[in-house]
Structures are given as structure tokens and as C-alpha cells.
């Protein structure tokens, strides 16, 4: 998982908990389409989305995520500025 | 502007599909053997047609689909990379050819076919086991620890099953070469195959896929932490104890069987409770297959715990029907309706103009009414198969015919999703979907 010392602030948020695959990936990809160039998307999920990680890595997105106390997974996604 | 995403890292769809599509095809062959043999097959679990059908179903259908699912799920769910190896395709071919050789060996009682089956199946199964086991030594995702632990025990159980199977097959290939207590070793081989490999793998995978695809709460921690390792140890201990002649060992083994039945019944009950309390109350067809699997498992546990196997002559065959066709095949049948459309959807992302907007949703790939029709036929086949254990003269061929028809419907339904893939991949754009019935 990529790490960074400075995380951008989320400019939009979606909650994909309770969705059945591939609805979470679909919702996240659609939200990323609408994201402005310097925006960051915060996603709340039921699990660590490994298939999505590979897609994000292939398409120059950066990400930072972790498990929360409520057993959900929070993922911040933004586009690499370089 | 639509930003096209790259999905080029994923292996071709054929890699998991070649394993998954074996499930309905080999099941159809098993049904065909029973249809051809009729009531004679159901005389006991030792008849040649029943042994052939059993191995077509357990090896060709269940084992191949489960290994294929593992090769797909370990990277997706546990974040574990399976080393891409051309041996995977060769192992699959050997597994299929070996299963056909073994079925033929049972049907025609030819020692050469047993030798061929051993030569093909042992390296294929142990090779695939080793491939998955090597991958499991990697660091895995935090949330998948229970599934990884379960898969490790299931793979160990598969290795034991294979070794025992080779020992048994060698007795058919070279009679009297090894002084083996055949009946006892066969029972142990079946126990490791059905409860160890199949049961523990279904449980471990269920920890992830039931909450994921059925949108239920997570399995309780007391189950995910200890169930599969406890059952594995119990299976090992009972296997040893049941081979000892002394009365205390036999009593211990019997108690172990009851404990094992209680353990698997608890897994079934917990899964049923999670499904009944899920956030989406209307059951989809995969739900129905899970309910079928759970009811079959609970019935099998009851039969095993009541020590009916020696008292009732039809009980061993009924136990096999419940565990193989009822529990394992029901679970896999239901999961195929989730995995295959998802794989098609995922692999179409790069091919279709518009990305995820141009690809139909997974629920649109196979008409729901058709899947429910297939479930109805599957449930009918199960009931008839159980009835055939008691009245084979009346019900053997109807049961086999119903099972064959159910498998044909499953093949046709999965072909729907594959036709969507073929059409969109060639056209590269949205195309009309099959009209839902």
C-alpha cells in the first residue's frame, strides 16, 4: 500500500457498505470520473478492495486506507499530481 | 470526458473459467452414468457406476471448481499473489483426463486405467495444492486471516485425501500388493475428502463470500478463529483412533464423529442465521442454493451423529448424496452464479467502449427467472436422489434424469454470461442483452 506523509483532504465522499460486488467498484469508478483534477475521494467500504487497488495502481491513482473501529474500511483516493 | 481505465494486469478469463466450467460438465457426466446404470447403481455405495459417478462429481466437478475458485479468490480477497505458471493449464488438463480415466477404471474395472488415473491425478492435485500453499506463505490482507487459515487446513486435507486415494487405487491396479484394510481406508479417504477438503474449504470461503455477496453480517469471531483448525485436528485424531481395534479407541472415535457432526452443524446453523438476518430480505437464487446446502449439511450431521450408518443399509448412500450433491454441489452451483458474471464484467472493462458504463450489470448477464428454474430442478433432483437411496427401483432413473437436466440448465445459464462476453468483446460496444424470461 502506498504511503504518503501528506494526505489531501477529501473533496467528496461515498459509502459503498452493504453493496454486493461489483456495485462498490462501479460506484467508486463513477465517483472517480466526476472527481476534479485535484480532488480526493473518501470511500467507506465493508472490506479491503484488492481488485480495485490493482486498477487504481495501473491508472496512476494514489490511495491510502485502513480499518476503522466500526469494522469498516476507509479509503482515500486521489490522482497522482506528477 | 470518459477516462479509459487500464485493466491489463488481469490474467485472461480462460484461466479461471477452465476450472469453473468443469463443475456443471463433470456433474452432467456423473448424472449420465447414473442414468445409464439405473437402479443397479444405487444398490450400495460400492457399485462400479456409483464409484464412477462419485469421483466424476467429487474430483471432476467439485475439486476442479474449488481449485479454480481458490486461484481466483486468493488474489482478489486475501491479496495473495498466485505465481502465474503454465503448469496451471497442464495441471487442469491432467486433472480432467485423470478423472475420466478413474471413472472409466471403475466402470470397466481395468487396472491400466487405474494406473493412468494415478499418474495423472496425483501430480496434478499435489502440484496445484503446492501452488496454492506456496502463495499462502505470503503476507495476506488483514481481514482475510480466517479464510487463509481455513484454506491452509483444507489444502492439507486435500493432500491427505490424494495420498489415501493413490493407496486405494494401487490396490485396484496391483491387487494384494499392499495389506490394506480397504473398507476402513476408504471411509477415511471419504472423510478427509468430503469433510476435510470440501467442508473446510467451503467454510473458509464462506467467511468471506457470504458477507460479501449475500450482504450479511460477518461470521462471529469464535467461529472464524477456531472452527477449521479444530475440525482438522479432530479429523486427524478420529482417523487414527478408528483404526485401532481396542474398545476405548473405538468409543473415542465414535465420540469424535459426534463432535465433528456438532461442529459442522454449528457452521450450518450460523450460516443460516446470517442469511436469514441479511440486510436484503428478498432471497436471490444464490441464497436459495446456500439454504439447500445448509439443510443438506444439517441432515448429514444428524445422520452421522445418530450412528445410523450401521443400522440402516441405505444410510451410507444417503449420507453421500447429502454431503456431495446436497451440501457441496449446492454451494458451488450458487457461487457460480456470482463468480462467472463478476469475472465476465471485470474482464469486459477494458474491452468495451465506455468502460463500466458500456458493460451490462452482473445481474443482467443471466436472466433471473432462468436461474430460479434451474434451482427448482436442482432441488427436485436432490429430493429424488435421496428417495432413490430407499427405492432405487422406482426413483433411480428419474433422479438421475432430473440431475442431468439441472446440470444442462446450469450450463445454458452460464453460457448466457459467456455469450455477453463474446459479443461485447468482438463488438467493443454495448449490445442488446438476452431477453429475460
Interface residues (C-beta under 8 A of the other chain):
Chain A: X18 X19 X20 X21 X22 X25 X26 X29 X30 X33 X46 X47 X48 X50 X51 X54 X55 X58 X59 X67 X71 X73
Chain B: X2 X3 X5 X6 X7 X8 X9 X10 X75 X76 X77 X78 X79 X141 X142 X143 X208 X211 X212 X213 X214 X215 X218 X279 X338 X342 X345 X346 X349 X355 X356 X361 X362
